[in-house]
């Protein structure tokens, strides 16, 4: 296998950790809300809604709760925004972490690019995970978020700074579970992989890096 990329950038939620979408759906069912309501609210006015402003650290928790619940009410539904936030904590996918370790052992520069609502704690298991990456870029610290092109530029710049490389976007694979976040990465020149099934995503990544990764679908 020949390599098409020499660096890999990962999203966190929905890629290395489980997607919050099933937890959103469970809350919607429990509360008698329409299926997919939370996702629709998050995709309405996506650059300036409560979620976007929270991920850019323009709103604190209380500000997000008030704004998100107001958006839901405007759409005709009462939503407990704190329950929505509680759904964000997904379990780590062991096969994805093992792939990250294999890529690191092979010497590939690794980045993490995450939309999040608060800086990630550098303690415990999360710290061990973050230590596997050369560069970690978080929307809550940057004041910009995916899919804004600027955050992808910052991710590449930080990766180059951390590794002393001169990587171009075309040298990088980028994995995300949301198509809206993959589109700008692809437009900038990155090789993109949409993560729905981890085994399928790892098979695609294996082809790009030029060697097999454990957990990839044969």
LUMVO-998026 format. One record per residue (C-alpha): residue in one letter; z, x, y negated. Coordinates in nm, 2 decimals. Layout:
N
residuo pz px py
A Z X Y $
...
END
This chain:
218
residuo pz px py
X 0.00 0.00 0.00 $
X -0.09 0.13 -0.35 $
X 0.14 0.06 -0.64 $
X 0.02 -0.15 -0.93 $
X 0.34 -0.12 -1.13 $
X 0.59 0.16 -1.19 $
X 0.88 -0.05 -1.33 $
X 1.03 -0.39 -1.28 $
X 1.21 -0.63 -1.51 $
X 1.42 -0.92 -1.37 $
X 1.55 -1.24 -1.52 $
X 1.91 -1.32 -1.40 $
X 1.96 -1.70 -1.36 $
X 1.72 -1.85 -1.11 $
X 1.61 -1.50 -0.99 $
X 1.90 -1.28 -0.90 $
X 2.14 -1.57 -0.91 $
X 2.08 -1.93 -0.79 $
X 1.90 -2.16 -1.03 $
X 2.13 -2.41 -1.22 $
X 1.87 -2.69 -1.17 $
X 2.03 -2.83 -0.85 $
X 2.37 -2.84 -1.03 $
X 2.21 -3.01 -1.32 $
X 2.05 -3.27 -1.08 $
X 2.39 -3.32 -0.91 $
X 2.56 -3.39 -1.24 $
X 2.28 -3.63 -1.34 $
X 2.31 -3.82 -1.02 $
X 2.69 -3.84 -1.05 $
X 2.68 -3.96 -1.41 $
X 2.40 -4.21 -1.35 $
X 2.16 -4.02 -1.58 $
X 1.78 -4.01 -1.53 $
X 1.67 -3.73 -1.30 $
X 1.55 -3.43 -1.50 $
X 1.71 -3.54 -1.82 $
X 1.88 -3.21 -1.89 $
X 1.56 -3.02 -1.83 $
X 1.37 -3.25 -2.07 $
X 1.63 -3.21 -2.34 $
X 1.60 -2.84 -2.31 $
X 1.22 -2.84 -2.34 $
X 1.21 -3.08 -2.64 $
X 1.17 -2.88 -2.96 $
X 1.23 -2.57 -2.75 $
X 1.25 -2.32 -3.04 $
X 1.52 -2.51 -3.24 $
X 1.71 -2.73 -3.01 $
X 2.08 -2.69 -2.92 $
X 2.00 -2.48 -2.62 $
X 1.77 -2.24 -2.81 $
X 2.02 -2.20 -3.09 $
X 2.31 -2.14 -2.85 $
X 2.11 -1.87 -2.66 $
X 2.04 -1.69 -2.99 $
X 2.42 -1.71 -3.07 $
X 2.35 -1.93 -3.37 $
X 2.60 -2.19 -3.23 $
X 2.94 -2.14 -3.07 $
X 3.05 -2.35 -2.78 $
X 3.18 -2.64 -2.99 $
X 2.86 -2.63 -3.20 $
X 2.65 -2.64 -2.88 $
X 2.85 -2.93 -2.73 $
X 2.83 -3.14 -3.04 $
X 2.46 -3.07 -3.10 $
X 2.35 -3.11 -2.74 $
X 2.54 -3.43 -2.70 $
X 2.38 -3.56 -3.02 $
X 2.04 -3.48 -2.89 $
X 2.11 -3.66 -2.57 $
X 2.24 -3.96 -2.76 $
X 1.93 -3.96 -2.97 $
X 1.73 -3.98 -2.64 $
X 1.95 -4.28 -2.54 $
X 2.20 -4.11 -2.30 $
X 2.56 -4.00 -2.31 $
X 2.59 -3.65 -2.17 $
X 2.90 -3.43 -2.12 $
X 2.77 -3.09 -2.25 $
X 3.07 -2.91 -2.10 $
X 2.96 -3.02 -1.75 $
X 2.61 -2.89 -1.83 $
X 2.75 -2.55 -1.92 $
X 2.97 -2.54 -1.61 $
X 2.65 -2.57 -1.40 $
X 2.52 -2.24 -1.52 $
X 2.72 -2.02 -1.29 $
X 2.50 -1.96 -0.99 $
X 2.58 -1.76 -0.68 $
X 2.42 -1.42 -0.64 $
X 2.12 -1.40 -0.40 $
X 2.20 -1.11 -0.17 $
X 1.83 -1.05 -0.08 $
X 1.74 -1.01 -0.45 $
X 2.03 -0.76 -0.51 $
X 1.92 -0.56 -0.20 $
X 1.56 -0.55 -0.34 $
X 1.70 -0.42 -0.67 $
X 1.89 -0.15 -0.48 $
X 1.58 -0.05 -0.29 $
X 1.37 -0.03 -0.61 $
X 1.64 0.18 -0.77 $
X 1.66 0.41 -0.47 $
X 1.28 0.46 -0.50 $
X 1.32 0.57 -0.86 $
X 1.16 0.28 -1.04 $
X 1.29 0.20 -1.39 $
X 1.47 -0.14 -1.38 $
X 1.54 -0.38 -1.66 $
X 1.72 -0.72 -1.69 $
X 1.60 -0.97 -1.95 $
X 1.83 -1.27 -1.97 $
X 1.86 -1.58 -2.19 $
X 2.23 -1.64 -2.20 $
X 2.49 -1.81 -2.41 $
X 2.75 -1.52 -2.43 $
X 2.74 -1.15 -2.36 $
X 2.78 -1.07 -1.99 $
X 3.12 -0.93 -1.89 $
X 3.11 -0.57 -1.77 $
X 3.38 -0.63 -1.51 $
X 3.40 -0.70 -1.13 $
X 3.09 -0.79 -0.93 $
X 2.88 -0.86 -1.24 $
X 2.95 -0.51 -1.37 $
X 2.84 -0.36 -1.03 $
X 2.52 -0.56 -1.05 $
X 2.44 -0.47 -1.41 $
X 2.50 -0.10 -1.33 $
X 2.19 -0.11 -1.11 $
X 1.97 -0.16 -1.42 $
X 1.86 0.10 -1.67 $
X 1.84 -0.16 -1.95 $
X 2.00 -0.50 -2.00 $
X 1.87 -0.72 -2.28 $
X 2.06 -1.04 -2.36 $
X 1.95 -1.32 -2.60 $
X 2.31 -1.38 -2.71 $
X 2.32 -1.02 -2.84 $
X 1.97 -0.99 -2.97 $
X 1.94 -1.31 -3.17 $
X 1.60 -1.38 -3.01 $
X 1.53 -1.54 -2.67 $
X 1.25 -1.60 -2.42 $
X 0.98 -1.71 -2.47 $
X 0.98 -1.53 -2.81 $
X 0.75 -1.22 -2.77 $
X 0.99 -1.00 -2.96 $
X 1.25 -1.00 -2.68 $
X 1.00 -0.87 -2.43 $
X 0.91 -0.59 -2.67 $
X 1.28 -0.50 -2.71 $
X 1.32 -0.50 -2.33 $
X 1.03 -0.26 -2.29 $
X 1.16 -0.04 -2.57 $
X 1.51 -0.03 -2.43 $
X 1.38 0.06 -2.08 $
X 1.18 0.35 -2.23 $
X 1.48 0.47 -2.43 $
X 1.70 0.46 -2.13 $
X 1.47 0.63 -1.89 $
X 1.28 0.87 -2.12 $
X 0.95 0.71 -2.00 $
X 0.65 0.59 -2.20 $
X 0.59 0.27 -2.01 $
X 0.34 0.01 -2.13 $
X 0.37 -0.36 -2.05 $
X 0.09 -0.31 -1.79 $
X 0.32 -0.08 -1.60 $
X 0.58 -0.35 -1.55 $
X 0.64 -0.64 -1.32 $
X 0.84 -0.93 -1.46 $
X 1.02 -1.19 -1.25 $
X 1.14 -1.53 -1.39 $
X 1.18 -1.87 -1.25 $
X 1.03 -2.05 -1.56 $
X 0.66 -2.06 -1.63 $
X 0.73 -2.09 -2.00 $
X 0.90 -1.75 -2.00 $
X 0.63 -1.59 -1.78 $
X 0.34 -1.69 -2.01 $
X 0.42 -1.46 -2.31 $
X 0.51 -1.17 -2.07 $
X 0.17 -1.21 -1.91 $
X 0.00 -1.23 -2.25 $
X 0.16 -0.90 -2.34 $
X 0.02 -0.74 -2.03 $
X 0.30 -0.76 -1.77 $
X 0.24 -0.85 -1.41 $
X 0.43 -1.17 -1.37 $
X 0.59 -1.33 -1.06 $
X 0.73 -1.69 -1.07 $
X 1.04 -1.71 -0.85 $
X 1.06 -2.04 -0.67 $
X 1.13 -1.91 -0.32 $
X 1.29 -1.56 -0.32 $
X 1.11 -1.45 0.00 $
X 0.77 -1.53 -0.15 $
X 0.86 -1.36 -0.48 $
X 0.97 -1.05 -0.30 $
X 0.65 -1.05 -0.10 $
X 0.45 -1.05 -0.43 $
X 0.68 -0.78 -0.57 $
X 0.63 -0.56 -0.25 $
X 0.26 -0.58 -0.31 $
X 0.29 -0.47 -0.67 $
X 0.53 -0.18 -0.61 $
X 0.35 -0.05 -0.31 $
X 0.62 -0.07 -0.04 $
X 0.79 -0.34 0.16 $
X 1.12 -0.49 0.04 $
X 1.37 -0.64 0.28 $
X 1.38 -1.02 0.25 $
X 1.01 -1.05 0.17 $
X 0.82 -1.32 0.35 $
X 0.58 -1.15 0.60 $
END
